[in-house]
Amino acid sequence: MPAATPGTPSLLRAMNDRAALELLLTHGPLSRTRIGHLTGLSKPTASQLLARLEAAGLVLATGTDEGRPGPNAQLYELNPRAAYVGALDVTPERVLAAVADLTGTIVGGFALPYTEGTEAVAQVTGALDGALAAAGLGLTDLRRLVIATPGAFDPRTGRLRYASHLPGWHSPTLLDELATALPLPVEYENDVNLAAVAEQRLGAARGHEDFVLLWNEEGLGAALVLGGRLHRGWTGGAGEVGFLPVPGHPLVRQVTRANSGGYQELAGVQVLPALAAGLGVEAPPADPGEAAATSAGAEVAAGVALLRRAADRPEGAHLRFLHSYATLLATGLASLVSVLDPEIVVLSGAVITAGGEPLRALLETELAELAPSRPRLVTGEVVDRPVLRGALESALATTREEVFDTSR
């Protein structure tokens, strides 16, 4: 269908359609009168709009507004089944998959543990098939898939960089193989960047155009949002702060071969047991369910348990432990803040959020002494699988643009 000419009735109809669909997405079921009031449309025009969108399968009539005096008004809602999207969160331990409808409601999920020797294509298709089966859908029902991985695919070469620890994902033909196996639009994005997308759309970064998200789980990473947009860098490596040389740790050379760097060695989760022991903080008993809850390995689970216990009783040795770790984190974060001068820093990932408000406050105080600017530090609000949620939000943003454009 040819694009509508600016100013023509077809373009105005498409603009009104989009406005109504956005309102239904944001506010839920609305009456014809309410939609007319919010869009400035007359009742006849609002009625025609809703009839048009209902015939196109984009809205559904759903119940009546029984809270108003007089005759009950018919309510309309966005049709959640008008489109579906998929998302994968890939780590060395497992692949998490989810399928969401157009409203963002997750309708199916699946976790596929990594088995040694399994190729990346098999990981992707196996996890996605499991989520689709849980949703009662097939691959042809998906409009788009977003895959989150550590590191980033170099836009010039198509090869995964900054993630040598991810088994099976380094073939130079991988993206071509995945394109053959997945006959739908597929996008690839860094996992920490997608955690930032989740916070920007649903969490602590809503309404902020310039922010840094500091991530701490198996690795230290950052996402940079400048002017409301992700900054990925020339090779996709912007925010790989684990490689930062920092005071307090000897220089790490051949960082790509080591898949580590000074900041990671100084303040990564792996330093927590020794740091705690040196300050007389006893490690809590292992929680068998913690590794599964954090979607990471035993090292992350142990770090989370240590920080959580210290945050519950931030006094004595526990307080010294939190303060020491805040200093280590602030050492690398200060470089990032000094260069970017963000409005806020969002703290995300299971390790850093386990320290709760005590660690956040100590880190903010330490950072104020090390960096010239003083951004506000906030704890991330998307705590349930933020990477997967961000991948779904990324897929939904593009899909809604397509579905809501009725001029096509």
C-alpha positions in Angstrom: 0.0 0.0 0.0 1.6 3.4 -0.9 2.4 5.7 1.9 -0.2 8.3 2.7 0.5 11.9 1.5 1.0 14.4 4.3 -2.2 16.2 5.1 -4.5 13.7 3.4 -7.5 12.1 5.2 -5.7 8.8 5.1 -2.7 10.2 7.0 -5.0 11.9 9.5 -6.9 8.6 10.1 -3.6 6.8 10.6 -2.5 9.5 13.1 -5.7 9.2 15.0 -5.5 5.4 14.9 -2.0 5.4 16.4 -3.1 7.9 19.1 -6.0 5.7 20.1 -3.9 2.5 20.2 -1.2 4.2 22.3 -3.9 5.3 24.8 -5.3 1.8 25.0 -1.8 0.4 25.6 -1.1 3.0 28.3 -4.4 3.2 30.1 -6.1 -0.1 29.4 -9.8 -0.5 28.5 -11.4 2.8 27.6 -14.9 3.8 26.4 -15.6 5.5 23.1 -16.4 8.8 25.0 -13.1 8.6 26.9 -11.1 8.0 23.8 -12.8 10.9 22.1 -12.1 13.2 25.0 -8.4 12.2 25.2 -7.8 12.5 21.4 -10.0 15.5 20.8 -12.2 13.6 18.3 -15.9 13.9 18.0 -18.1 11.0 19.1 -18.9 10.0 15.4 -15.2 10.1 14.5 -14.2 8.1 17.6 -16.9 5.5 16.7 -15.6 5.2 13.2 -12.1 4.9 14.4 -12.9 2.1 16.9 -15.0 0.2 14.3 -12.1 0.4 11.9 -9.6 -0.8 14.4 -11.9 -3.6 15.6 -12.3 -4.8 12.0 -8.5 -4.8 11.6 -8.2 -7.0 14.6 -6.3 -4.4 16.7 -8.9 -3.7 19.3 -11.5 -5.8 21.1 -14.8 -4.8 22.7 -14.5 -5.9 26.3 -17.2 -5.5 28.9 -18.9 -2.2 30.0 -18.1 0.6 32.3 -20.5 -0.2 35.2 -19.1 2.6 37.4 -20.8 5.4 35.5 -24.4 6.6 36.0 -26.8 6.0 33.2 -26.4 3.4 30.4 -23.2 1.4 30.7 -20.6 2.4 28.1 -18.9 -0.2 25.9 -15.2 -0.5 26.7 -12.4 -1.3 24.2 -9.0 -2.7 24.7 -5.9 -3.3 22.7 -6.0 -6.8 21.2 -3.1 -8.6 22.9 -3.1 -11.3 20.2 -2.6 -8.8 17.4 1.2 -9.6 17.5 3.7 -11.6 19.5 7.4 -11.1 20.0 10.2 -13.3 21.4 13.3 -12.7 23.4 16.4 -14.8 24.5 18.9 -14.1 27.3 22.0 -16.1 26.6 24.7 -16.8 29.3 27.3 -19.5 29.5 25.0 -21.4 31.9 21.7 -21.4 30.1 19.4 -19.7 27.6 16.2 -18.1 28.9 13.4 -17.6 26.4 10.2 -15.7 26.6 7.3 -14.8 24.3 5.1 -11.8 25.0 1.9 -10.5 23.4 1.4 -7.0 22.1 0.6 -5.6 25.5 3.9 -6.9 26.9 2.4 -9.7 28.9 4.6 -12.8 28.9 2.6 -15.7 27.7 5.3 -18.4 27.6 8.8 -19.0 28.9 11.5 -21.7 28.9 14.9 -22.2 30.4 17.4 -24.4 28.5 20.6 -25.3 30.5 23.8 -25.3 28.5 25.1 -28.7 27.5 28.7 -29.0 26.6 29.1 -29.2 22.8 25.7 -27.7 22.0 26.0 -25.4 19.0 24.5 -21.9 19.3 21.8 -22.5 16.7 20.6 -25.5 18.6 20.6 -23.4 21.9 18.5 -20.7 20.3 16.0 -22.9 18.5 15.6 -25.3 21.5 14.9 -22.5 24.0 12.6 -20.6 21.6 10.7 -23.8 20.7 10.2 -24.4 24.4 8.8 -20.9 25.1 6.5 -21.1 22.0 5.2 -24.4 23.1 4.5 -23.0 26.6 2.6 -20.2 24.9 0.7 -22.5 22.5 2.2 -20.7 19.5 4.3 -21.5 16.6 7.4 -19.8 15.1 5.2 -18.2 12.4 3.2 -16.4 15.1 6.3 -14.3 16.1 6.8 -10.8 14.5 10.3 -10.3 15.9 13.0 -11.9 18.1 15.7 -10.1 20.1 18.7 -12.1 21.4 20.7 -10.8 24.3 24.3 -11.9 24.7 27.3 -10.8 26.7 29.7 -8.8 24.5 28.5 -7.5 21.1 28.4 -8.6 17.5 30.9 -6.3 15.6 28.7 -4.6 12.9 31.7 -4.7 10.5 32.6 -8.4 10.8 29.5 -10.0 12.3 31.5 -11.8 14.9 30.9 -11.8 18.6 33.4 -9.7 20.6 34.1 -9.2 24.3 32.6 -12.5 25.3 35.2 -15.3 24.8 33.6 -17.2 27.7 30.3 -17.8 25.7 30.7 -21.4 24.3 29.6 -22.0 20.7 29.0 -18.4 19.7 32.2 -17.4 17.9 31.8 -18.9 14.4 32.2 -16.4 11.6 29.1 -17.8 9.9 26.9 -17.9 13.0 24.6 -15.0 12.1 24.1 -16.5 8.6 23.2 -19.9 10.3 20.8 -18.2 12.7 19.2 -16.3 9.8 18.6 -19.6 8.0 17.1 -21.3 11.1 14.9 -18.3 12.1 12.7 -17.0 9.2 11.8 -13.8 11.0 13.5 -10.5 11.8 16.1 -11.1 14.5 18.1 -8.5 16.4 21.1 -8.9 18.6 22.0 -6.7 21.5 24.4 -6.6 24.4 22.8 -8.0 27.6 23.6 -5.0 29.8 22.3 -2.6 27.2 19.0 -4.4 27.3 18.9 -4.1 31.1 19.2 -0.4 30.5 16.3 -0.5 28.0 14.2 -2.2 30.7 15.0 0.5 33.2 14.4 3.3 30.6 11.0 2.0 29.6 9.7 0.4 32.9 12.0 1.3 35.8 14.3 3.8 37.5 15.4 5.6 34.4 12.0 6.6 33.0 12.1 10.2 32.0 15.9 10.4 32.0 17.8 11.1 28.7 21.4 10.7 30.0 22.2 7.9 32.4 24.6 5.1 33.0 23.6 1.6 34.2 26.3 -0.2 36.2 25.7 -4.0 36.0 27.3 -6.5 38.4 26.7 -10.2 38.1 29.2 -12.6 36.7 31.0 -9.6 35.1 31.0 -5.9 35.6 29.5 -4.0 32.7 27.8 -0.7 31.9 25.3 0.6 29.5 25.5 4.2 28.3 22.3 6.1 27.3 23.0 9.6 25.8 20.2 11.8 24.6 17.8 9.0 25.2 19.6 6.5 22.9 22.0 3.7 23.6 25.6 4.5 22.8 27.1 1.2 21.5 30.5 2.4 20.1 32.2 1.7 16.8 32.5 -2.1 17.4 29.7 -2.5 19.9 32.0 -2.4 22.8 31.0 0.8 24.6 30.3 0.0 28.3 32.7 -2.9 28.6 34.0 -1.4 31.7 35.4 -4.6 33.2 38.4 -4.0 30.9 39.1 -0.6 32.5 42.6 -0.2 33.9 42.1 1.1 37.5 44.3 2.0 40.4 44.4 -0.7 43.1 45.1 -3.5 40.7 48.1 -4.3 38.5 47.7 -3.7 34.8 46.0 -6.6 33.0 47.5 -7.2 29.6 46.1 -9.2 26.7 42.7 -8.4 28.1 40.7 -10.0 25.2 42.6 -13.3 25.7 42.0 -13.1 29.5 38.4 -11.9 29.0 39.0 -9.7 32.0 40.6 -6.4 33.0 41.6 -4.2 35.9 38.1 -3.1 37.1 36.8 -6.7 36.9 39.7 -8.0 38.9 39.4 -5.2 41.4 35.6 -5.2 42.0 34.1 -8.2 40.3 32.0 -10.7 42.3 35.0 -13.0 42.6 36.7 -10.7 45.1 33.9 -10.8 47.6 34.7 -14.0 49.6 38.4 -12.9 50.3 37.3 -9.3 51.0 34.7 -10.6 53.5 37.1 -13.1 55.2 39.8 -10.4 55.6 37.3 -8.2 57.5 36.0 -11.0 59.7 32.7 -11.4 57.9 31.6 -15.1 57.9 30.2 -16.4 54.7 26.5 -17.5 55.1 25.6 -21.1 54.3 25.1 -21.9 50.6 21.6 -21.5 49.4 20.9 -24.2 46.7 18.2 -22.0 45.2 20.2 -18.8 45.0 22.1 -19.7 41.8 18.8 -20.4 40.0 17.2 -17.3 41.4 20.0 -15.1 40.1 20.1 -17.0 36.7 23.9 -17.2 37.2 26.5 -19.5 38.8 27.5 -20.4 42.3 30.1 -17.6 42.5 27.3 -15.0 42.0 25.1 -16.8 44.5 27.8 -16.7 47.1 28.4 -13.0 46.5 24.7 -12.2 46.7 24.4 -14.0 50.0 27.4 -12.1 51.5 26.1 -8.7 50.5 22.6 -9.5 51.5 23.6 -10.5 55.0 25.8 -7.4 55.4 23.0 -5.1 54.1 20.6 -6.7 56.6 22.9 -5.7 59.5 25.1 -2.8 58.3 27.2 -2.4 61.4 30.6 -3.5 62.7 32.5 -5.9 60.3 29.5 -6.0 58.0 29.6 -2.2 57.6 33.4 -2.3 57.0 32.8 -4.9 54.3 30.2 -2.8 52.5 32.3 0.3 52.8 35.4 -1.5 51.3 33.4 -2.9 48.5 31.8 0.5 47.8 35.3 2.0 47.5 36.3 -0.7 45.0 33.2 -0.1 42.9 33.6 3.6 43.0 37.2 3.4 41.8 36.0 2.3 38.3 32.7 4.1 38.3 34.5 7.4 38.9 36.2 7.2 35.5 32.9 6.6 33.7 31.2 9.4 35.5 34.0 11.8 34.9 33.9 11.2 31.1 30.1 11.1 30.7 28.6 13.3 33.4 25.3 11.4 33.5 22.2 12.6 35.3 21.8 9.4 37.2 23.5 6.1 37.6 21.3 3.0 37.8 22.7 0.1 39.9 21.6 -3.2 38.5 22.4 -6.9 38.5 22.0 -9.4 41.3 25.3 -8.7 43.0 25.2 -4.9 43.4 21.5 -4.8 44.2 22.0 -7.4 47.0 23.8 -4.7 48.9 20.6 -2.7 49.1 20.3 0.9 50.3 23.4 0.6 52.6 25.7 -0.2 49.7 24.0 2.3 47.4 24.5 5.1 49.9 28.1 4.2 50.6 28.9 4.0 46.9 27.3 7.4 46.3 29.4 8.9 49.1 32.6 7.4 47.8 31.9 8.5 44.2 31.3 12.0 45.4 35.0 12.1 46.6 36.4 10.6 43.4 34.5 12.2 40.6 33.9 15.9 39.9 30.3 15.5 39.0 27.8 14.0 41.5 25.1 12.0 39.7 22.3 10.6 41.8 22.7 6.8 42.3 19.5 4.8 42.1 18.8 1.1 42.5 17.2 -0.5 39.4 13.5 -1.3 39.7 13.3 -4.1 37.1 14.6 -6.9 39.3 12.9 -9.9 37.7 15.1 -11.0 34.7 15.9 -7.4 33.6 17.9 -8.5 30.5 15.1 -10.7 29.2 12.5 -8.0 30.0 14.6 -5.4 28.1 14.9 -7.7 25.1 11.1 -8.0 25.1 10.7 -4.3 25.4 13.1 -3.7 22.5 11.2 -6.2 20.3 7.8 -4.7 21.3 8.9 -1.1 20.6 9.6 -1.9 16.9 6.7 -4.2 16.5 4.2 -1.7 17.9 5.6 0.9 15.5 4.7 -1.5 12.7 1.3 -2.7 14.0 0.1 0.8 15.0 0.9 2.2 11.6 -2.5 1.6 9.9 -1.4 3.6 6.8 0.7 0.6 5.6 
